[in-house]
């Protein structure tokens, strides 16, 4: 036990030394040293051309006197004009040098504290994390919902990028359920901000936008669109989900191959129009999505052994083996670029030119994440398919 305590003390000492070295590096030690040298050179030049030497004073006496004066000591060692002028020069330069040095050190310590709070160092080491770009009033419910539906995900795996006021963000920091959430203050439409969040290693990016400075819906969606393009440029493999408020930008995002485009007005319009014919449709839709009972519509990849088999067989397997209702299939499930790359890689292995041409045509006309609800019993399960299921959340 004593050995463990000794090792802990050594480790803490090493960490303390590393922190001190980092602070010295951050505080521009080279600049501080240069300032001190310049001050000493100027002071010595003033000493040479003053009458301090004639009165038997050394340069060291002048420095000591001014250090005492800087500390508030009123001791006087000379009453000659030249000595007093030299003292004023040395004292003034000392004040400037001291304030500059303390300013550098203070800024380094503040920057270090802010970087620690923002988790910038931690973000650079994160992988397969989720980035949320934007803020909305129910952001707390959104994050807790993500955690509930992703049991293997912890709150420390989520980064929220927003420019919202600290007053609103404090409610997130004070919530015990969200302890460990990384909040990065900044503009998510800027490339450097996304790089700070290590978007290159992110698994998913959710872009919800935010109504900053009274922006209208078009401008909000334009920022979402720009962010989606930046994310795709920095990480072509991550899953991008974007929420838009206008149909025009939904079309723009779909044309750019965005994996998920959520057009909120579309769902609202469907529920409203359907509710005119069927009473209770809003509750049915709520139950499908998530009404808190743990039963909801979900997606999961189909095991490879089911590829090429009939839909009715897979339907019976889900019902009998897992007590889950199979609602349909999601063709070409995943990120478009990865799926097309996989198909083209397989095509290159073939020596049949007809097969290669057919796969090239397939890639050209392929639509990713295309749902096929309740297909016929004879429907053949394709490659890269996902199962649309209704069952207990896992």
N, C-alpha and C positions, 0 to 999 in steps of 0.2 A: 504493500500500500504506500509506504514511504517513497518507494521508487517511482510509483505512478505520480505522486505529488511533485516529486523532483522533476519528472519529465514534463508535467503540466507547467511548472514554473519556467522551465527552460523554453518551452514552446511560447508562453506568453511574453517572455523576454525577447525572443526572436521576433515575434509579431510587433512588439513595441519598437524594436530597432528598425524594422521594415517601415513602420508607420512614420517614424522620425525621418528616415531617409527619404521617404516619399514626400513628406511635407517640405523638406529642404529642397528637393527637386522642383516641386510645384511653386516654391516661393522665389524662384529665379535667383539662386545663390550666386551665379556668375555675375548677374547685374548688380546685386548688392555689393559684392566684392569690388567690382569696378567703381561703384559710387564711393566706397570708402577710400580706395586708392586715389581717386581724383580729388577728394576732399583733403586728404593728407598732403598731396602734391601742392594744391593751391595754398593751403595753410603754411606749408614750409616756404613757398615762394614769398608769401607775405612776411614771414618771419625774417627772411634774408634781407628784405628791403625796408625793414622797420628798425627802430632804435632799441628793440628789445635786447639784442645781443650786447649793445653798448652798456646797458644797465646790468649786465651779468646774468641775464635770464637765458635759460636753454629752451630749445623747442619743446622739450618734455614738460617744462614748467608751464608753458603757455597752454598745452593740451590739458594738463591736470587742472589748471585754473578754470578753463572753460567747461570742463566736465563738472566741476563743483558748481560753477555758475548755472549750468543747465539743470543741475539738481536743486537749485534754489539757494545755494550758499552765496552770501554777499561779500566774501573775503576779497580784498583788493591787495594785489602785490605790486602794482605799478601805478604811478600817476602821470607818466609821460604821455604826451599826445600820441606818439607812434605806437606805444604799448597798448593804449586804450583802443586805438583804431584796429590794431591787430586782433585784440580780444574780441571786438565786435564782429570782425570778419569771420574769425574762427567760430564764434558762438552762432552766428547766422547760418554759416555753412553746416555746422553740426546739427542745428534744429532741422534744416531742410533734409539733410542726409538721414537723420533719425526718423522723421515722419515718412520719408520715402521707404525706408527699410521696413518700418512697422506696417506701412500700407501694403507692401508686397506680401509680407507674412500673413497679415489679416485676410487679404483677398484669397491667398492660397488655402487658408484654413476654412474660409467660408465656402469656396468652390468645392473643397473636399467634402464638406458636410452636405452641400446640396447634391453633389454627385452620388453620395452614399444614400441620401433620401430618395433620389430618383431611381436608384438601382441601376445606373448606367453600366457599372462594372459587371454586375450580375447578368444584365441583359446580353452582354457580349458573349457570355458562356452558355446561354440558353439554346435549346434545340427542341424542335417539334412543339413549340409553344403556340398559343393563340393570341393574336393581336386584334384589339377592338379599336377602330378608328372613329372617334366621335363620341358625343355625349347626348343622352336623352333623359327625360325626367324619371323614367322607370329603369334606368341603367342598373340599379341594384337588383331588381327582379330579373333582368336579363342575365346578369352574371351568375346569380344563384341558380337560375334555370339551366344555364350551360353546365354548371358544376353537377347539378342533379342528373342531367342526361348523359354526362360523361363521368362515370364513376371512377375511372382510372386517372382523372385529371384533378390536380390540386389548384388552389387559388393562386399559388405562386407561379403557376404556368401561364398566367394570363397577364397581358400588358394592355393597359388602357391609355390611348393617346388622345389628349384633349387639350383645348385651350380655355376651358371653362374656368370660372373664378374659383379660388381656393375655398371660399365659403361653402360652395356646393360640394366640392370634392372632400371636404372634411367629414361629411356624413358617411362617405365610403370608408375613410380611414378609421372612423370611430366604430364601425360595424365589426363585431367580433367574428362574424361569418366570413368577412373579407380580409382578415388579417393576412398579410403577405401579398396582397394585390399590388402590382407595380403600376404606378400612375406616372406617365411621362408627359409633362407639360410641353406643349409645342403644337405646331401646325402640321397635321398629317399629310398635307399636300406637298410638303417639302421633302426632298429626297434624303437629306441628312437626318431628319427626324426619324424616317423609316429605317435608316441604317443604324441609328442609335438603338432602335428597338430590335435590331438584328433580324430584320425581315427576311434576309437571305436564308435563315435556318428555320423560319416559322413553318408550321404545318398548315395553319388556317389563318385567314385574315378576314375579319368581319368589318365592313365599312357601312356605318349607319349615318354618317354625316352629323352636322350640328348647325343649329340656327344662330350663328354668330353675327352680331351687329345687325340684326334684323334682315338677313338675307332672304330673298324670295325663293320659291321652290326650284326655279330654274338654276339659280346660282348655287344652291345647296347641292343639287344633283350634278352640276358641272364639277364641283369639288370632289364628289364621290367618283365621278368618271376619271378625273385626272389621277386620283389616288390609285384606282384600279389599274391604270396603265403603268404607273410607277412601280407598283407591287409586282405586276406581271414581268416588268423589265428586270427587277432585282431578284425575283424568284419565280421562275417559270413553272415550278412544280407544286407550289402551294395552292391550297383550295381557297378561292376567293368568293365571298358572299357579299353582295352589295344591295343595300336597300335604297330605292329611288321613289320619288313622289310624282314624277312625270313620265308619260309613256315614251316620249322621244328619247330620253336617256336610257330607258330600259332597252330600246332597240339598239342604241349605240353600244351598250355593254354586251348585249347578246352577240352583236356583230364582232366584238373583240374577243369572243370566246370566254367570257366570264362564266364560271361554273354555276353560280347561283345568283339570279337576279330577282329580288323580291319587290314587286310592284304592289304596294299596299292598297291602292284604290281598286285594283282588280278583285281582290278578295272581298273587300267591303261591298263592291257593286254586286258580286255574285250572291253574297248572303242576303242583301237587301232585295234583289229581284226574286230570288228563290223563296224568300219568306212570304212573298205575296201569294204563293200557291200552297206552300206547306207550312203549317204551324209547327214551331219547334226546331226549325232548321238551324238556327243560331246555336242552340244547345247541342245539336248533333255535331256540328262543325267544331265546337269547343271540345266536345268529348273526343273527337278524332285527333285533334291536335294535342290537347293536354288539359284535363279538367281536375287534375290533382289526385286521381285514383290509381295512378301508376300504369294505366293502359293507354297506349297511343299508337299512332302510325309511325313505323320505323323503317329503316333501310339497312340491309346487310348483304355483303357479297355472297353470291351463290358458290358453294364448294365446286371445285373443278370436276369432281366425279359426276356431277349432274349435267355438265355441258353435253349437249346432243340428245338428252332424254326429253320426254314429254312433260308438258306443264301439269297434266293431271296427276302424274306420279309425284312430282314435287309438292303439289297441293296436299295430297294424301299424307305424305311424309311429315310435313309441317303440322298437320292436324292431329295425326295419331302419335307422333313421337314427341312433339313439343307443345301441343295444345295451342297452336298459333294459327291464325287465319291468314292465308296467303291471298292478298288482294290483286297482285299483278307483278309484272316484271319491269325493271328499269334497264333499258338497253344502253350499252356503252357507258357504264357507270364509272365515273372518275374524272380526272383532269384530262381535257381534250388532247393536249400536247403529248402526254405520256401514253395515252391509248393509241394515237396515230403513230407515235414512234415505235411502239410495240408491234403494231400491224406491219409497218414498213420493214422492221427488222426480220420478222418472220418471212416476208415476201422475198427478201434478199437471199434467204437460204434455199429458196426453190430454184430448180432448173427449168421449170415449165414457164415459158414466157407468157402463155395465156393466163396462167394463174397469177403471175406477177401483175399483169395489166388489170386483171379483175380486182385485185386487192388495192391497186392504186386508185381505181375508180371508187371502190368502197370508201377509202380514206377521204377522197374528195367530197363525196356526198354524205359522209357520216355526220350524224347529229348526236352529240353526247348527252347523256342523262335524259333519254327519251322514254317516258313512261308508257307502258302497255297494260292498262287496267283490264282485269278479267279476260285474258285472251282465251282462245278455244282450247279444248283439252288436248288437241293434237299439236299445239304450239311447241316448237322445239327450242329448248333453252340455248341461247347463243353464248359465245365467249364474252367475257367482261360484263356479265349481267349481274344485276342486283335484285334482291327480293324485296317487294313492298309488302310489309307484314303489319298485322294489327295484333298486338299482344302486350304483355307486361314488359316494362322498361328494364333493360339489363345494363 
